[in-house]
Amino acid sequence: MTTDTQNPQSQSGQTVIIQQSDKKSNGVGTSGFVLALIALFLGWVPFLGWILWLLGLILSFVGVFKEPKGLAIAGLVISLIGIILLITVFGAILGGAAFL
């Protein structure tokens, strides 16, 4: 008595094709997002925070032109909001210093 489960060639002869999709990643966009998040917490450090905001903005902007775009867009938004807040705070400080 022989069993067909031990010999795969004696089975039905169907070919099974497994199609695996390549997982795409956007390293530039991801790094821009990470830098924007770090800058969100370290934005109060005078030069380190400013450099992180700027690098996060640049890398996220470059990452928007690659697929997938999700983290790159999130990093771009965070960086833009942070830079607008940074400019607003410095404008208020300089405006207050002008009255002294």
RAWO-V450860 format. One record per pair of residues at least 6 apart in sequence whose C-alpha atoms are under 7 Angstrom apart, sorted by the first residue. I is the first residue (numbers start at 1). J is the second residue. D is the distance in Angstrom with one decimal. If there is no record, write none. Layout:
i=I j=J d=D
i=I j=J d=D
This chain:
i=4 j=10 d=6.3
i=4 j=11 d=6.5
i=25 j=68 d=6.5
i=26 j=63 d=6.7
i=26 j=66 d=6.6
i=26 j=67 d=6.2
i=26 j=68 d=6.0
i=28 j=59 d=5.8
i=28 j=60 d=6.8
i=28 j=63 d=5.2
i=29 j=59 d=6.1
i=29 j=60 d=4.9
i=29 j=63 d=4.0
i=29 j=64 d=6.7
i=29 j=71 d=5.9
i=29 j=72 d=4.0
i=30 j=71 d=5.7
i=30 j=72 d=6.1
i=31 j=59 d=6.9
i=32 j=55 d=7.0
i=32 j=56 d=4.2
i=32 j=57 d=6.6
i=32 j=59 d=4.6
i=32 j=60 d=4.5
i=32 j=72 d=6.5
i=32 j=75 d=5.7
i=33 j=56 d=6.4
i=33 j=60 d=6.4
i=33 j=71 d=5.9
i=33 j=72 d=6.0
i=33 j=74 d=6.5
i=33 j=75 d=3.8
i=35 j=52 d=5.9
i=35 j=56 d=4.9
i=36 j=52 d=6.8
i=36 j=53 d=5.9
i=36 j=56 d=4.8
i=36 j=75 d=5.6
i=36 j=78 d=6.1
i=36 j=79 d=5.4
i=39 j=49 d=5.3
i=39 j=52 d=5.3
i=39 j=53 d=5.6
i=40 j=82 d=6.9
i=42 j=49 d=5.2
i=43 j=49 d=4.0
i=43 j=50 d=6.5
i=53 j=79 d=5.7
i=53 j=83 d=6.7
i=56 j=75 d=6.7
i=56 j=79 d=6.2
i=57 j=76 d=5.6
i=57 j=79 d=5.2
i=57 j=80 d=6.9
i=60 j=72 d=4.7
i=60 j=73 d=6.7
i=60 j=75 d=5.5
i=60 j=76 d=5.1
i=61 j=72 d=7.0
i=61 j=76 d=6.2
i=63 j=69 d=6.8
i=63 j=72 d=5.2
i=64 j=72 d=5.4
i=64 j=73 d=6.2
